[in-house]
């Protein structure tokens, strides 16, 4: 009788033991899947962080560009940029949305100059811009501006060129112009 009880106990225990091993193997398999999914989540989170960073840089660039445009035109109503839902820049002129084709050559050039300097400051901490050596050649930056706006463009150029030279003495800037006021 004891032998039969032992044999019966062994069979029941063996079944439980086999079930335990199957569940343990299943758990290892599921843990592997969870680890792989967590790795995918990390990759996706990294991509999201990169996109958020790009969006933040876009907004910082927009702030810089719009501040410079305000200096050039003496008002924040003449030309301003804003991001659309896709993160692209759009233009307002006198608080109305406009197409780039409806903006004057001078206004386009003002946007270009402001955008150019924002690109040079990209990924730099505020107050630490232009610390890497630069070699800039700027060709006739005020040729397309009327008298009033030339002063604003020259102000932006002077401010940024002064910062470039102060923050890295290896930087070089050449401006080509035929305008004596610019010289």
Steps between C-alpha positions, in 0.01 A plus 500: 500500500782738583665422168174576317459828693858598414445414136174698492667797677787484252262505202308801638822682594657417166200646315523817710878511443457465120230771503729726704782455245265573209373816673856600587603462133192696392592777747858516363358529149258774603775681694707498180208649307454766770873583485481534120191721525669714767796542264262606222337746741842648582573546130160661438540721810838610364340591168223690680759689709690588181182629336413701812851644498467594133164664572654690791790611278248611238320711757829643629603580143163663438538717809846607384389563140191695607701710747747589223217575254348735757832686520533520121148627437451688827180307569386144556206557269685540170632144465482210747548127468292235672503118488219309335375163628779321308776713652554701180547874509215721379491878460273776621521852366311768691329221699370323187618163373683539171680278250873543451430602140303801631791626712736760352859412409624720783274327751617159374860610536431621853354161587803334340750706700314431824470130416870485410607636838254270679663203325843615616367508858329162467566264794692773685412613850373856528794728570744237367424544129770513233770338719623277215711661226304630204598632160215705354473676167193721478431643154325837488256436785301823461464540123129414497393719792355849507673768708293438815560128509872522415563633849321201656695251288829672581408489870444123485821448301709717733359332813561145373840571345615664824392189696672270247831683530477541879412135567772349280801700389570246224174592324520707183223702334514659155222725377488592133308817417496807280297699752701758699249494786575130550875565501 
